[in-house]
Amino acid sequence: MVPQLDMSMNRRTFLGNSASGLGMAALASIMGSSAAGGSSIALPHAMAKAKRVIWMFQSGAPSQIDLFDHKPRLAEFHKQELPDSIRMGQRLTGMTSGQKNFPVAASKFKFAQHGECGMWLSETLPHTAKIADDICLIRSMHTEAINHDPAITFIQTGSQQPGRPSFGAWVDYGLGTMNENLPAFVVMISKSGTKGQGLLARLWGSGFLPSEHQGVKLRGVGDPVLYLSDPQGIDRAGRREMLDGLAQLNELQLAEVGDPEISARIAQYELAYRMQTSVPELMDLSGETAQTYELYGEDSKKPGTYAANCLLARRLVERGVRFIQLYHRDWDHHGGLPDRMVQQCKETDQASAALVMDLKQRGLLEDTLVIWGGEFGRTVYCQGAITDTSYGRDHHPRCFSLWMAGGGMKPGTVHGETDDYSYNIVRDPVHVHDLQATILHQLGIDHTKLTYRYQGRDFRLTDVHGNVMQSLLS
């Protein structure tokens, strides 16, 4: 007769052995083993056109009517009531639902054609005009979300509800890291004062994915990464000894309880140790040439500005960072739009174009996908009072504009068309999930196969939607 086994001991032994293996795998991955991604499936699924992504997210929703979507007939309709046949009873935000009238506000800015492709762009974008032949401009983006938090959460995580992994976390989970000494996913924010919509850390969080896939925020003031410096009175040798001891304790705990998050903790401590050298070197711009600063503009010399972050984005690309998320705030122009638009473009236009040009001249644009855009668009009708010199626009999810460059996108292309009021899409719509599917496709990922099982369900970035927009691809 076979003796009865101690089932609790067997279970503990099994979990301990499995957990130790998980710990070593996580540690090996973060130490630079990029042969396999973070997921359990073979990736990439296909030949990738892009190795990395830079997403220049313009938080607050730039007005497509005043930047990219030229509507000359609006001059005829200026201050006239928006026809019911155009609005078709579509829902409004709480900010304009009480308005009795919806007067059309023609753009105050002049448009002109640029590049060999003849792309129409606003006079507020003189530097973007220089890269017209390098960008793919989508004028037919649309989303279901009508307010900022659901909309930015949707485009960044694939769901209007918080809690899902961010885009960068999915990419890191799927493809893994390309460098040993920096995170695979880096986030930088400009205009971080009192203006603009708030940006919550969950926008670059890992959601239900293992926590090592969350984005690491680089700050423009003080220590670039919080808690990265050695504690007062502790030198590097002491720090190393402390981490070695802590790793041993964590391994014991891992063997005891089998929590994969302990593996992530071990890996992140090791990455943080290496970042003590790599981050200061990254942030040291003293070696950049006068020509580079001239290209990006004077603000690129000021830490924490959008221009400085764009320059750092190029440096991160050179060091093998896979996903770089830039956020610039204060595009929420419900009033005083013309003056505020000029200021925003002054802060962002030159550096955005410079990043594309800089990557191109260094041979990096071909396999770097650059994205510029916000969470939704702006209404053609004015919010509140309209004057001859000023107006404001409310949120508009029905159509907005976004551009991409490099990474296998079709350059010098305008995709999609809206009606004469830039209110409804009349040709080639692109949904948020389509955009997400297309970006993943360029990274060599089939968006239907990049999944993670959580609470009994296989989740993916695009949920059960999304189509790769082949017409955008070169």
C-alpha positions as CSV (number, residue, x, y, z in Angstrom):
1,M,0.0,0.0,0.0
2,V,1.4,3.4,-1.0
3,P,1.8,5.7,2.0
4,Q,-0.5,8.8,1.9
5,L,1.4,11.9,0.7
6,D,1.3,15.2,2.6
7,M,-0.6,17.2,0.0
8,S,0.1,20.6,1.6
9,M,3.8,20.0,1.5
10,N,3.6,18.8,-2.2
11,R,1.7,21.9,-3.1
12,R,4.2,24.2,-1.3
13,T,7.1,22.4,-3.0
14,F,5.5,22.7,-6.4
15,L,4.8,26.4,-6.0
16,G,8.2,27.0,-4.6
17,N,10.0,25.3,-7.5
18,S,7.8,27.0,-10.0
19,A,8.1,30.4,-8.4
20,S,11.9,30.2,-8.3
21,G,11.9,29.5,-12.0
22,L,9.6,32.5,-12.6
23,G,12.0,34.6,-10.6
24,M,15.0,33.6,-12.6
25,A,13.1,34.1,-15.8
26,A,12.0,37.6,-14.9
27,L,15.5,38.5,-13.7
28,A,17.1,37.1,-16.9
29,S,14.6,39.1,-19.0
30,I,15.2,42.4,-17.3
31,M,19.0,41.8,-17.4
32,G,18.7,42.1,-21.1
33,S,17.6,38.8,-22.6
34,S,15.4,40.1,-25.4
35,A,15.3,36.9,-27.4
36,A,11.8,36.3,-26.2
37,G,9.2,38.9,-25.3
38,G,7.5,39.1,-21.9
39,S,4.5,37.1,-23.2
40,S,4.2,33.3,-23.4
41,I,3.4,33.3,-27.1
42,A,6.0,33.5,-29.9
43,L,6.5,37.1,-30.9
44,P,6.8,38.9,-33.2
45,H,4.1,37.2,-35.2
46,A,5.3,38.7,-38.5
47,M,8.1,40.8,-39.9
48,A,8.1,44.2,-38.1
49,K,8.4,47.5,-39.9
50,A,8.9,49.3,-36.7
51,K,11.1,48.4,-33.7
52,R,10.0,51.2,-31.4
53,V,7.3,53.8,-30.9
54,I,7.3,57.5,-29.9
55,W,3.8,58.7,-29.1
56,M,3.6,62.5,-28.8
57,F,0.2,62.7,-27.1
58,Q,-1.4,66.1,-27.1
59,S,-3.7,65.9,-24.0
60,G,-6.9,67.9,-24.1
61,A,-7.8,67.4,-27.8
62,P,-6.3,69.7,-30.4
63,S,-8.9,71.3,-32.8
64,Q,-8.6,69.5,-36.1
65,I,-10.5,72.4,-37.8
66,D,-7.8,74.9,-36.8
67,L,-4.8,72.6,-37.5
68,F,-5.3,69.9,-40.1
69,D,-8.8,69.7,-41.5
70,H,-9.1,72.6,-44.0
71,K,-12.7,73.7,-44.5
72,P,-12.8,76.8,-46.7
73,R,-16.6,76.8,-46.9
74,L,-16.9,77.6,-43.2
75,A,-16.3,81.2,-44.0
76,E,-19.7,81.2,-45.7
77,F,-21.3,79.6,-42.7
78,H,-19.6,81.7,-40.0
79,K,-21.9,82.6,-37.1
80,Q,-24.8,80.7,-38.8
81,E,-26.7,78.0,-36.9
82,L,-25.2,74.5,-37.4
83,P,-27.9,72.6,-39.5
84,D,-29.8,69.9,-37.8
85,S,-29.1,67.7,-40.8
86,I,-25.4,67.9,-39.9
87,R,-25.7,67.4,-36.1
88,M,-28.4,64.7,-36.5
89,G,-29.2,64.8,-32.8
90,Q,-25.8,63.6,-31.8
91,R,-25.1,63.8,-28.1
92,L,-23.5,66.8,-26.5
93,T,-21.3,67.3,-23.4
94,G,-22.8,68.8,-20.3
95,M,-20.9,72.0,-21.2
96,T,-23.0,72.8,-24.3
97,S,-26.1,70.7,-23.8
98,G,-27.9,73.7,-22.3
99,Q,-27.0,76.0,-25.3
100,K,-30.0,77.2,-27.3
101,N,-27.9,78.0,-30.4
102,F,-24.9,76.3,-32.0
103,P,-23.2,79.0,-34.2
104,V,-20.6,77.8,-36.6
105,A,-17.1,79.2,-35.9
106,A,-14.9,79.3,-39.0
107,S,-11.2,78.9,-38.2
108,K,-9.3,82.2,-37.7
109,F,-6.2,80.7,-39.3
110,K,-5.1,80.5,-42.9
111,F,-4.3,77.2,-44.6
112,A,-1.9,76.4,-47.4
113,Q,-0.6,73.4,-49.2
114,H,2.8,72.0,-48.4
115,G,5.3,69.5,-49.8
116,E,5.1,67.6,-53.0
117,C,2.0,65.9,-51.7
118,G,0.2,69.2,-51.4
119,M,-1.0,68.6,-47.8
120,W,-3.2,71.4,-46.4
121,L,-2.0,72.6,-43.0
122,S,-2.7,75.6,-40.8
123,E,-0.4,78.6,-40.6
124,T,0.1,77.7,-36.9
125,L,2.2,74.7,-38.0
126,P,5.1,76.1,-40.1
127,H,7.5,73.5,-38.9
128,T,5.2,70.5,-39.4
129,A,4.7,71.9,-42.9
130,K,8.4,71.1,-43.6
131,I,7.7,67.4,-43.0
132,A,4.5,67.1,-44.9
133,D,6.0,64.6,-47.3
134,D,7.1,62.4,-44.3
135,I,3.8,62.1,-42.5
136,C,0.6,60.2,-42.9
137,L,-2.2,62.4,-41.9
138,I,-5.5,60.8,-40.8
139,R,-8.5,63.1,-40.9
140,S,-11.1,60.5,-40.1
141,M,-10.3,59.3,-36.6
142,H,-13.3,58.7,-34.4
143,T,-14.1,57.4,-30.9
144,E,-17.1,56.7,-28.7
145,A,-15.8,58.7,-25.7
146,I,-17.0,62.3,-25.4
147,N,-15.2,63.3,-22.1
148,H,-11.5,63.6,-21.5
149,D,-10.8,60.8,-19.0
150,P,-12.7,58.1,-20.7
151,A,-11.3,59.2,-24.1
152,I,-7.7,59.3,-23.1
153,T,-8.1,56.0,-21.2
154,F,-9.7,54.5,-24.3
155,I,-7.0,55.5,-26.8
156,Q,-4.2,54.6,-24.3
157,T,-5.6,51.3,-23.0
158,G,-8.3,50.1,-25.4
159,S,-11.1,50.6,-22.8
160,Q,-13.0,53.6,-21.5
161,Q,-13.0,52.0,-18.0
162,P,-9.8,52.3,-15.9
163,G,-7.8,49.2,-15.0
164,R,-6.6,47.8,-18.3
165,P,-2.9,47.7,-19.3
166,S,-1.6,50.7,-21.2
167,F,-0.4,50.5,-24.8
168,G,3.3,50.6,-23.8
169,A,2.8,47.9,-21.2
170,W,1.2,45.6,-23.8
171,V,4.1,46.2,-26.2
172,D,6.7,45.5,-23.4
173,Y,4.8,42.4,-22.4
174,G,4.7,41.2,-26.0
175,L,8.1,42.1,-27.3
176,G,10.3,42.5,-24.2
177,T,13.2,44.9,-23.8
178,M,16.0,45.9,-26.3
179,N,18.3,47.3,-23.6
180,E,19.8,46.3,-20.3
181,N,20.1,49.6,-18.5
182,L,16.9,51.5,-19.2
183,P,13.2,50.6,-19.0
184,A,11.5,49.3,-22.1
185,F,8.7,51.9,-21.6
186,V,9.4,55.5,-20.7
187,V,7.0,58.4,-20.0
188,M,7.7,62.2,-20.0
189,I,5.2,65.0,-19.3
190,S,5.4,68.6,-20.2
191,K,3.1,71.5,-19.2
192,S,2.7,69.8,-15.8
193,G,1.6,72.9,-13.9
194,T,-2.0,73.8,-13.1
195,K,-3.2,74.0,-16.7
196,G,-4.7,71.2,-18.7
197,Q,-6.4,67.9,-17.9
198,G,-4.9,65.8,-15.2
199,L,-2.8,62.8,-16.2
200,L,-3.0,59.8,-14.0
201,A,-0.3,57.2,-13.7
202,R,-2.7,54.4,-14.7
203,L,-2.4,55.8,-18.3
204,W,1.1,54.2,-18.4
205,G,0.3,51.5,-15.9
206,S,0.5,47.7,-16.3
207,G,-3.1,47.0,-15.3
208,F,-3.4,43.3,-14.7
209,L,-0.1,42.5,-16.5
210,P,2.9,41.9,-14.3
211,S,4.1,45.2,-12.8
212,E,7.5,45.2,-14.5
213,H,5.7,46.2,-17.8
214,Q,4.4,49.6,-16.4
215,G,6.0,52.8,-17.8
216,V,8.7,54.6,-15.9
217,K,8.2,58.3,-15.6
218,L,11.2,60.6,-16.2
219,R,10.9,64.0,-14.5
220,G,12.3,67.3,-15.8
221,V,13.0,68.7,-12.3
222,G,15.1,67.1,-9.6
223,D,16.0,63.5,-9.8
224,P,14.9,62.2,-13.2
225,V,13.5,59.1,-11.4
226,L,12.2,59.2,-7.9
227,Y,14.1,57.1,-5.3
228,L,16.8,56.2,-7.8
229,S,19.6,58.0,-5.9
230,D,21.5,56.2,-3.1
231,P,20.1,57.0,0.4
232,Q,22.2,59.5,2.3
233,G,25.2,57.8,3.8
234,I,25.0,54.8,1.5
235,D,27.6,54.3,-1.3
236,R,27.4,52.1,-4.4
237,A,29.1,49.2,-2.7
238,G,26.7,49.4,0.2
239,R,23.8,49.7,-2.2
240,R,24.9,46.6,-4.0
241,E,25.3,44.6,-0.8
242,M,21.9,45.7,0.3
243,L,20.3,44.7,-3.0
244,D,22.0,41.3,-2.8
245,G,20.6,40.7,0.6
246,L,17.2,41.9,-0.3
247,A,17.2,39.6,-3.4
248,Q,17.9,36.6,-1.2
249,L,15.0,37.5,1.1
250,N,12.7,38.0,-1.9
251,E,13.7,34.6,-3.3
252,L,12.9,32.9,0.0
253,Q,9.5,34.7,0.0
254,L,9.0,33.8,-3.7
255,A,9.6,30.1,-2.9
256,E,7.2,30.2,0.0
257,V,4.2,31.9,-1.6
258,G,4.8,31.8,-5.4
259,D,3.7,35.3,-6.1
260,P,5.0,36.4,-9.6
261,E,5.0,40.0,-8.4
262,I,8.0,39.2,-6.2
263,S,9.8,38.2,-9.4
264,A,8.9,41.6,-10.8
265,R,10.2,43.3,-7.6
266,I,13.6,41.5,-7.9
267,A,13.9,42.5,-11.5
268,Q,13.0,46.1,-10.9
269,Y,15.5,46.5,-8.1
270,E,18.2,45.3,-10.4
271,L,17.1,47.6,-13.2
272,A,17.0,50.5,-10.8
273,Y,20.6,49.8,-9.7
274,R,21.8,49.9,-13.4
275,M,19.7,53.0,-14.0
276,Q,21.8,54.9,-11.5
277,T,24.5,55.1,-14.2
278,S,22.4,55.0,-17.4
279,V,19.8,57.7,-16.5
280,P,22.3,60.5,-15.6
281,E,24.1,59.7,-18.9
282,L,20.8,59.9,-20.8
283,M,19.9,63.2,-19.2
284,D,23.3,64.8,-19.9
285,L,22.7,66.9,-23.0
286,S,26.1,68.6,-23.0
287,G,27.3,66.5,-25.9
288,E,24.5,67.7,-28.2
289,T,25.6,70.1,-31.0
290,A,24.5,73.7,-31.5
291,Q,22.8,72.5,-34.7
292,T,20.7,70.1,-32.8
293,Y,19.5,72.7,-30.3
294,E,18.8,75.0,-33.3
295,L,16.7,72.2,-34.9
296,Y,14.6,71.6,-31.8
297,G,14.5,75.2,-30.6
298,E,15.7,77.2,-27.6
299,D,13.3,75.4,-25.3
300,S,15.2,72.2,-25.8
301,K,17.8,73.6,-23.4
302,K,15.2,73.8,-20.7
303,P,14.6,70.6,-18.8
304,G,10.9,69.5,-18.6
305,T,9.8,71.4,-21.7
306,Y,8.2,69.6,-24.6
307,A,11.2,70.4,-26.8
308,A,13.6,69.0,-24.3
309,N,11.4,65.8,-24.0
310,C,11.4,65.4,-27.8
311,L,15.2,65.6,-27.8
312,L,15.4,63.1,-25.0
313,A,13.0,60.8,-27.0
314,R,15.6,60.7,-29.7
315,R,18.3,59.8,-27.2
316,L,16.1,57.1,-25.7
317,V,15.6,55.6,-29.2
318,E,19.3,55.5,-29.7
319,R,19.7,53.6,-26.4
320,G,17.2,50.9,-27.3
321,V,14.0,52.0,-25.5
322,R,11.1,50.4,-27.2
323,F,8.1,52.6,-26.2
324,I,8.4,56.3,-25.4
325,Q,5.3,58.2,-24.4
326,L,5.3,62.0,-24.4
327,Y,2.4,63.9,-22.9
328,H,1.8,67.6,-23.5
329,R,-1.1,69.2,-21.7
330,D,-3.4,72.3,-22.2
331,W,-5.1,71.6,-25.5
332,D,-8.6,71.8,-23.9
333,H,-9.7,75.0,-25.6
334,H,-13.3,75.7,-24.7
335,G,-12.7,79.4,-24.8
336,G,-10.1,81.8,-26.2
337,L,-9.0,79.2,-28.7
338,P,-7.1,81.3,-31.2
339,D,-4.7,82.8,-28.7
340,R,-4.2,79.5,-26.8
341,M,-3.8,77.6,-30.0
342,V,-0.9,79.9,-31.1
343,Q,0.8,79.4,-27.8
344,Q,0.4,75.6,-27.9
345,C,1.8,75.4,-31.4
346,K,4.7,77.6,-30.4
347,E,5.5,75.1,-27.7
348,T,5.1,71.9,-29.8
349,D,5.3,72.5,-33.5
350,Q,9.0,73.0,-34.0
351,A,10.1,70.2,-31.7
352,S,7.6,67.7,-33.1
353,A,8.9,68.3,-36.6
354,A,12.5,68.3,-35.4
355,L,12.1,64.9,-33.9
356,V,11.0,63.5,-37.2
357,M,13.8,65.2,-39.1
358,D,16.4,64.3,-36.6
359,L,15.4,60.6,-36.6
360,K,15.4,60.7,-40.4
361,Q,18.9,62.2,-40.8
362,R,20.2,59.6,-38.3
363,G,18.7,56.7,-40.2
364,L,16.3,55.9,-37.3
365,L,12.9,57.0,-38.7
366,E,12.6,54.0,-41.0
367,D,12.1,51.6,-38.0
368,T,10.7,54.1,-35.5
369,L,6.9,54.8,-35.6
370,V,6.2,58.4,-34.5
371,I,2.6,59.4,-33.6
372,W,1.1,62.9,-32.9
373,G,-2.5,63.5,-31.8
374,G,-5.0,63.7,-28.9
375,E,-8.0,61.9,-27.6
376,F,-10.8,63.4,-29.7
377,G,-11.6,66.4,-31.8
378,R,-13.4,69.8,-31.5
379,T,-16.8,71.0,-32.5
380,V,-17.3,73.3,-35.5
381,Y,-19.9,75.2,-33.4
382,C,-18.8,77.7,-30.8
383,Q,-19.1,77.0,-27.1
384,G,-20.5,80.1,-25.5
385,A,-20.2,83.5,-27.1
386,I,-18.6,83.9,-30.5
387,T,-16.8,87.2,-31.5
388,D,-14.9,88.3,-34.5
389,T,-11.5,87.5,-32.9
390,S,-12.2,84.7,-30.5
391,Y,-14.2,81.5,-30.0
392,G,-14.1,78.2,-28.1
393,R,-14.9,74.7,-29.2
394,D,-16.4,71.7,-27.2
395,H,-15.4,68.1,-27.3
396,H,-16.2,66.2,-30.6
397,P,-15.6,62.4,-30.8
398,R,-17.2,62.1,-34.3
399,C,-14.0,63.0,-36.1
400,F,-10.5,64.2,-35.4
401,S,-7.1,64.3,-36.9
402,L,-3.8,62.5,-36.1
403,W,-0.6,62.0,-37.9
404,M,2.1,59.2,-38.0
405,A,5.5,59.1,-39.5
406,G,8.2,56.4,-40.1
407,G,7.8,52.8,-39.1
408,G,6.4,51.7,-42.5
409,M,3.6,54.2,-42.7
410,K,2.8,55.7,-46.1
411,P,4.5,59.2,-46.2
412,G,3.0,62.2,-47.8
413,T,-0.5,60.8,-47.5
414,V,-3.9,62.2,-46.4
415,H,-6.4,59.5,-45.3
416,G,-10.1,60.0,-44.8
417,E,-12.4,62.9,-45.3
418,T,-15.0,64.8,-43.3
419,D,-18.0,66.9,-44.4
420,D,-17.9,70.6,-45.0
421,Y,-18.3,71.3,-41.3
422,S,-15.7,68.8,-40.1
423,Y,-18.5,67.2,-38.1
424,N,-19.1,63.8,-39.7
425,I,-16.8,61.4,-41.6
426,V,-17.8,60.9,-45.2
427,R,-14.9,58.6,-46.3
428,D,-12.5,56.0,-44.9
429,P,-13.2,56.1,-41.1
430,V,-10.5,55.0,-38.7
431,H,-11.6,53.9,-35.2
432,V,-9.4,54.0,-32.1
433,H,-9.2,50.2,-32.2
434,D,-8.2,50.3,-35.8
435,L,-5.3,52.7,-34.9
436,Q,-4.2,50.4,-32.1
437,A,-4.4,47.3,-34.4
438,T,-2.3,49.1,-37.0
439,I,0.4,50.2,-34.6
440,L,0.7,46.7,-33.3
441,H,0.9,45.3,-36.8
442,Q,3.8,47.6,-37.6
443,L,5.6,46.2,-34.6
444,G,5.1,42.7,-36.0
445,I,2.2,41.9,-33.6
446,D,-1.2,40.4,-34.6
447,H,-3.5,42.3,-32.3
448,T,-5.9,39.3,-32.1
449,K,-3.2,37.1,-30.7
450,L,-1.5,39.4,-28.1
451,T,-3.6,38.2,-25.1
452,Y,-3.4,37.8,-21.4
453,R,-5.7,35.6,-19.3
454,Y,-7.2,37.4,-16.3
455,Q,-10.1,36.4,-14.2
456,G,-11.0,33.6,-16.6
457,R,-11.0,35.7,-19.7
458,D,-8.4,36.3,-22.5
459,F,-8.0,40.1,-22.7
460,R,-6.3,42.0,-25.5
461,L,-5.6,45.7,-26.2
462,T,-8.2,45.9,-29.0
463,D,-10.8,43.9,-27.0
464,V,-12.9,42.1,-29.8
465,H,-12.5,44.9,-32.3
466,G,-10.0,46.6,-34.6
467,N,-8.8,46.2,-38.2
468,V,-5.3,46.9,-39.6
469,M,-5.6,49.8,-41.9
470,Q,-3.6,48.6,-44.9
471,S,-4.2,51.7,-46.9
472,L,-2.0,53.6,-44.3
473,L,1.0,51.4,-44.9
474,S,3.8,51.8,-47.4
